[in-house]
Amino acid sequence: MVPGTSSAPFLTGSAGCSAGKGSARPKPAARHRVALVAGRCLVSQADTVLALIRARRRDDVVELVRSVARDASLAVAVTLLADVQRKVGDRWQQNEFTVADEHAATAIVDLALTAACFEAERHPNTSEGTVVVACAEEEWHVMPARMFAEQLRVAGWEVVFLGASTPAEHLQRFLAADPPTAVAVSCTVPLYLPGTRRAVTASHAAGVPVLAGGAAFGKAPDRAAAIGADAWASTPDGAITTLTGWASNRPPLAAPIVDDAPALAAGAERPPLVERAMSTLASRFPPLAHYTGWQRARTREDLDCILRFVEASLLTGDDSIVTDFAPWLTSILAARGLPDGIVPLGIGVLRDCLPEGLGEADRLLAAMNAPN
């Protein structure tokens, strides 16, 4: 299906956006006003940062973001960098950035975040506890978790950051050796929600409650509750409120509210199903015969990805995971020159190749192909 998919002066001196390089540090009330002004400028600032990144002006990006953290707050700097990351992702989706471009941009964002953290004022440690921040198994989008970890640290918490794709078994052993107040698990892409559930199970086995967050959970707590997380937060402030409550009154550990058996059954059938689908697709999509080995491997990955999104929907009881994914995938492939109808064709092939006993998976695949 898919040949080639995976995955000027600035702030200082700008009128209205900053107190300016070399200006006195604002007092608390003034600092709040600066944060509000800077917030209104973030859209244009994000475009400026992205232009600097594309021009490979790393040091200018770092200085811009440092000045935001110094003259406003780390939260404003993080909001700016998050907006930049979204714009980078949008350009990858539109096939304007390669994966290499995306990685180069993220490396500069990472460096700018580090610089901003050294500029930001840190609240005195409240000794309320320690939070371990980790990404779910297979989740390599580490920047959202790191941004959150640094905001927690500035707010006065002790933070242990484990980085990307932390294996559940290793997480459990780490927590059991020195149990923290809580674990914050980040998941950006829904197809990694099974790994998030394993992280929740591992944390609970060590007696530690889990706060879930990230784009994979959508805009409500339902998906987090489905996999057994003890709480969900969509903002750092909301997360800190929850964690503060847990520091003085640890919650009883939750249990998943959706059975994982259907998702596990679908996952067990996925490898042979993808192979059958590749054979069937060859007969229904003649251009596949002329694909290179690399292109055929990417096509196989796309079919596998569709099924993994189905498994994520089964795991959470949330159909919107697959119904939101289908138009996103269509836009990705269209940007790479694939013909209209290629996604419905692939989904139809998968349905035709499904073994008996996967009725819910068939229903979800049909929902993906339903007209909007």
N, C-alpha and C positions, 0 to 999 in steps of 0.2 A: 504494500500500500504506500509506503512512505520512503522515497529516496531522500535521505538526508536529514531526518529529524532526530533529536535526542529523546538534546535539551540545551579679556578686557579688564578693567578694574572690577573688583567684586565687593564683598561685604564691607571691608574696612574703607571708610570714606564714602560709602553709599548713603545718600540722604534717607533718613527715616528708618534704616534697617539695623543700625548698630550705634553703640556709643562711640565707636571709632577706636582704631589702634592707638594705644598709648593713653587712653582716657582713664580716669580714676575708676576703680571698681565701684559699681553702684551700691548704695545701701539697700537693705532688704526691700523696702517699698519701691524704690526706683528700679531695682532688679526685676521685680514683678512686672512693672510697666514695660521694661525693655523686652521681657519675654513675650508679652502680648504683641508688641510692635514687630518683633522678629517673627513671631508666628504668622502674622499677616503677610510677611515677605517670603515665606518658605517656598511658595510655588516658583517664583522667579529665581530664588536662590538655588533650588534644586536643578533648574535648567542651567544655571551658571556652573554649578558643580559638575554636572554631566558634560558640559562643553569643555571644562578644564580636564576632565578625565579623558575625553576623546583626544584632546591635544597633548596628553601625557604630561600634564603640568601637575605632578603629584604634590610638590611642595606648596603650590598655591592652594590646592584643595585642603591640605592639612592646616594651613594658616587660616583659611576661611572658617573651617569648622572649629578650630581652636578659639577663634574670636567669638563665635556664637556661644560656645560653652562658657567662655569667660564673661561675656557681657550679658548673657541671658541665663542659660542653665544647661545642664547636660541633657535634660528632657527635650529642650528645643533642638539641641544639636542632633540628638537621636532621631527626632521627628524628621529633621532635614535629611539625614542619611537614609532613613527608611524610605522616604519619598524618592531619593535618588535610586535606591535599589529597585523600587517598583518600576521606575522609568527604564532602568537597565533591562529588567525582565520583560517589559513591554516591547522593547526593541528586539530582544531575542525572539519573542513570539511573532513579531512582524518580519522576521528574517533579516533585520537590519544589522544585528549583532550576531557574530558566531559565538560558540561556547568559549572560545579563547578570549574574545572581546569581553564577554560577561565575567570570566574569571579575572582578567586584568583589572576590570572596574571594581570588582569586589575586593581585590587585594588593596586598592587605594582606599576604599571605604573603610576597610578594617584598620588600616594605619591611621586614618583620620579619627576613627572612633577611639583608638588608643590615646592619641594626642588630646582629644577632648576630655577624656577621663582624668588626665593629669591637670587639666585646667579647672575642672569643676570643683566646687566646694563640697567637701564630704561632711555629712552630719556626724556628730559624735556617736560612737558605737553605743547602741542602746543595750547590748548584750541580751537581746531578745532570743537569739538563737542563730542557727546556721541553716542555710538553704543550699541544697545541691541542685544545680541546673544542668540538665542534659537533654540531648536530642534523642528521639526514638531510634531504634534499630533501622538502618538503611536511610535515615533522614540526614542528608548532607547539607541541607540549607541551614548552616550554623549561625548566620548573622542575626536573625531575630532572637535566638536564645542568648547570644552574646550581648546584644543590646539590652535585653532584659536583665541579665546578670549584672551588668555594669550599673544600671539604674538602681538595682537593689543594693549594690555595694555603696553607692553614694548616699543612699537613704539610711545607711548605718548598719546594714546586715552583714554578717559574715557569709561569704559566698564561695562555694567550691564549684568551679565550672568544668564540666567533663567533656564539653565539645560535641562533635558530631557523632552520630550513629554509635551509641553506647550499647554494647550487647547486654541483654537483660540479665543473664547469669552473672556477668561481671559487675553490673550495677548492684545486684543483690549482695554480693560479697563485700563490695565497697561500703555499702550502707550498714551492713551488719557489724562491720569492724568499729564504726564510730557513728551511731545513728544521729542524723541531723533533725532539726525541727520539721523539715519537709523536703520533698523533692518536687521541683518544677520541671515538667516534661514538655518539650516543645515539639510540635509537628506541623510542618508547613503544607505538605502534600497529602491528600487523603489516602493515597494508596499505601502510605506508611502507618496508617492507624493500627493495623495488626501488630506492628512492632511496638507501638505506643501501649497497646493493651498488655503486651508482655512486660513492658517496663513497669506498668502499674502493678501487675501481679508480683513482680520481683520486689518492688518497693514495699508492698504490703507484707510479703513474706519476711521482710526485715523489720516489720512493725512501723513503717514510716508512711504518713499520709502523702497524697499526690495532688498537686495543683497542675492542671492541664491548661495549655494555651497554644496559640498558633492558628494560622489560616485554615488548617485542615479541620478545625472544629467548627467552622462557620461562625455564625453570629448569635448563637444561643448555647446553653449548657447541655443540650440533649445528647450530643455525640460523646461528650466527656463522660456523662453519667452512664451512657450505654456501655462503655468499656471499663467502668468501675472506678474512674477518678473520683477523688473526694471533693473536688471543687474545680471550677473553671473560671478563668478571668480573661477579659478582652482588653484590659488596660493595665499598665503597671500600678496605678493607684488602687485599682480593684484588687490586684494580686497582693499588694502590701497590706491592705485592710484584712484580707483573709489570713495571710501569714501571721499578722500581729495577733489575731484571735487565736490561732493555733498555738502560738508561743506560750500563752497562758492557759489554754484549755484545748489539749489535743483532741481532735474529733475521733469518734469511732470510725474504723476503716469501712469504707463502702464496699459493695459488691456489684459486679456488672449487672445491668438490667436487661441485657440482650444476650441470648445464648450464642456462643461462638461456633457451635457445631455446624450450622449451614455454611458459614464462611470457610471453616476448615475442610469440609467436604468438597466445596468448590475449588479450593486451593489444591487439594490432592489430585483433582482431575485436570488441572490447568495445563501441565506440560504436554500430555498426549493430545489434549484438545487443541492446543495451538498447532501441533504438527498436522493433525487432520485438517484444520482450517487452512493451513498453508497449501496443502495439496488441493483442496477444494477451490481455493482462491485462484490457483494457477489456471483452472479450467474456466473460471468466470471472468478473469481479468487478464487477457492475453499479454499486455505489456510486462507482466511479471516475468515472463520467459526471457526477457531481454535485460532484466535487472542484473547488476553486478552482485557478487557475493556479499559485499558490504551493504548494498541496498536491500537485499533479501533479509539480511540479519536485522536491519532496522524495521522492516515490515513485520518480522516475527516479534520483535520487541513491542511494536504497537498493538498487535493482537493480544500479547501477554498483558500489556498495560490496561487495555479495555477490561479484561477479565479481573485484574487486580482491583480496579475501581468497583466492579460488581461485588467483589469480596468485601471491600470496605463498606459498601452499602448494606450488605448482609450483616456485617459485624455491628453496625450501628442502628439498623432499622430505619435508615434515612435514604429514601429514594433520590433526594435532591443531589446526592453525591454523583450519581451517574447522569442525571438529567442536566446538571450543570457542566459536567465533563464533556459531553458530546459536542455542544457548540464550540467549546474551547478547542477541542482537538480538530474540529472542522476548520477553524480559523488558522490554526497552526499549519495544517496541511495545504490550505489554499495559499498561504503566504509562500509556500515552497513549491508551488506550481502543480500540485496534485489536482486531478479533475474533480468537478462537482460530483457528489454522490459516492465518493470513495469510502467515507465513513459509514454510511448506511449499508454499503455493499459488505464491508468487513464485518459489521455487526450481524448482518443477515447470515453470512457464512458461519460465524460462531454459533448462532442459534441452530442452524441446520446440523452442526456437528456436535451439539451438546448430547451427552449420554443421558439415559433415563435417570430420574431421581433428582434432577436439578431444576425443578419447576420454578422456584423463586429466582434462580439465576436467569432463566428464560424470560420471566416476567420483567426483570430489570433491564435485560437487553432490549426487549420490546419497547420499554419506556424510553430508552435512549433513542430509539428510532422514531418515536411518536412525533408528529408535527408540533412545533412550538405554538 
